Amino acid sequence: MSNSALSPRRWWALGALVLSALIIGLDGTIINVALPTLSGELGADSAQLQWIGGGYLLALSAAMLPIGLLGDRYGLKRMLLAGMAVFGLASAAGIWADSAGQVIAVRAVLGLGAAMIMPLSLAILPRIFGPEEVPKAVATWTAATALGMPIGPVVGGWLLNRFWWGSIFLFNIPVVALALVVSVVFLPADPKRMPVAAGERAPVDVLGVVSSALGITALVYGTILVPQEGWGSPLVLGALLGGAASLVGFVVRQRRFAHPLVDLGLFANARFRWGTLIAVFVNFAVMGILFVVPQYLEGVLGNDALGTGMRVLPLIGGLLVSATLSETLVPRFGARVVISVGLALLGAGALLGAGTDSGNGYGFTATWLGLAGLGFGMAVVPATSMVMGSLPTGNTGSGASLLETVQQVGGVLGVAVLGSVLGAGYLDRLAVSGLSQPAADAARDSLSGANAVAAQVDDPALQASAHDAFIHGMDLVLVVCGAIALVAAALAAVYLPGEPQDTPAPTLPTPAPRPGELLA
């Protein structure tokens, strides 16, 4: 497909998809800064606050796989627009919520809407861009998703400083409405399907949907409980083992069922298999960085939510630069070289950050964040393009959903593991001698708790100990992130396809449409 055959209106379509991806990334983190307000104004206890975030994650993770199949069957555009509508309506309901239970329900529905938007917006990209432009489109979409995560607390803090807590939901509505209108006008129409006789349409694998949803829900539920219950808790172990068993059963069924929910044969394709695995490794490392750095910037360096969000932007800046460079580098050197170098840079950035001590200021943090961002973009954009380019016609929704689901679940599990590493490192160095039992417990619970106790009892030594202890835990987390990235770099160098001529851009099986057929 040549550029001359493509309508310039495709850039408007990309804008709609980017806007929807941005609002999903933002909504995933904006709630964090609102939790104290929700606790005070709605009387939400700690368990309810946990499920305001956890319900969103559960719905998002569990719904993606069946959503991809529905998109392929009933139309990617149709299902994407439905997802935007669900997200907008749930946001409107959130404005009027007057109890913690209602906010939890709203967040769960928002997670369902996000599960419809994320994979389907990615799956549509190959339909509106030619093979040579897909990497650029994927880079833009990826940057929007990543940008939303650190910007969420910035927007949330700004809104809560000026308006009531419901403004975090109100903010979504005009953005989603704009994305919805632009999508209706500029996204390509779903292909017309020939009518089928009764009984000819492949049945939906209901048992597969149930087993995958139960398995993913149990895994995510177990990881959500880890910070409070610990890895040895019977509830946590039961959820994790039950989830793993359910997913094993799901895989067995998918291999035997005539019309599976997920085509596991996709993993026979080296580009899909290794591209997906590399994307999971990248997501693990970057989620770990985004887990600890905001806490460091706020709790140790003393920035507010707005300042913290702004100071994470070097990571996104590095992503934008390297995503642009990858369009030139991949055709010249091949995906294997570019992805391997990107992972090595990501690992080097994380390991450099692992050298942080109490004497370092923000300049050091900005430096290693920028380096990690460069590696992030060089790895994730070609890997995602490789996965999308390996998908057969009519299966992009299911393939993109599988990619996003694996990344999402891997990221949640990774944050749980890294949270335990951070907690162990923090408690190992924290000195609470001389404090009352309640004060010592509050200091052990979190860095923010230790800062509050230190301020209350005017104990600079406790604050210094807490800061040093947190930095120690953060450094351990970054060592793990760096090691994961370097292992992934080695795997990419060995196993990814490496011929430059095979990787300038994904070769998509979608036939070139006539100009008049491209956009609805």
Secondary structure, 3 states (H helix, E strand, C coil): CCHHHCCCCHHHHHHHHHHHHHHHHHHHHHHHHHHHHHHHHHCCCHHHHHHHHHHHHHHHHHHHHHHHHHHHHHCHHHHHHHHHHHHHHHHHHHHHCCCHHHHHHHHHHHHHHHHHHHHHHHHHHHHHCCCCCHHHHHHHHHHHHHHHHHHHHHHHHHHHHHCCCCHHHHCHHHHHHHHHHHHHHHCCCCCCCCCCCCCCCCCCCHHHHHHHHHHHHHHHHHHHHHHHHCCCCHHHHHHHHHHHHHHHHHHHHHHHCCCCCCCHHHHHCHHHHHHHHHHHHHHHHHHHHHHHHHHHHHHHCCCCHHHHHHHCHHHHHHHHHHHHHHHHHHHHHCHHHHHHHHHHHHHHHHHHHCCCCCCCCHHHHHHHHHHHHHHHHHHHHHHHHHHHHCCCCCCHHHHHHHHHHHHHHHHHHHHHHHHHHHHHHHHHHCCCCCCCHHHHHHHHHCHHHHHHHHHHHCCHHHHHHHHHHHHHHHHHHHHHHHHHHHHHHHHHHHHCCCCHHHCCCCCCCCCCCCHHHHCC
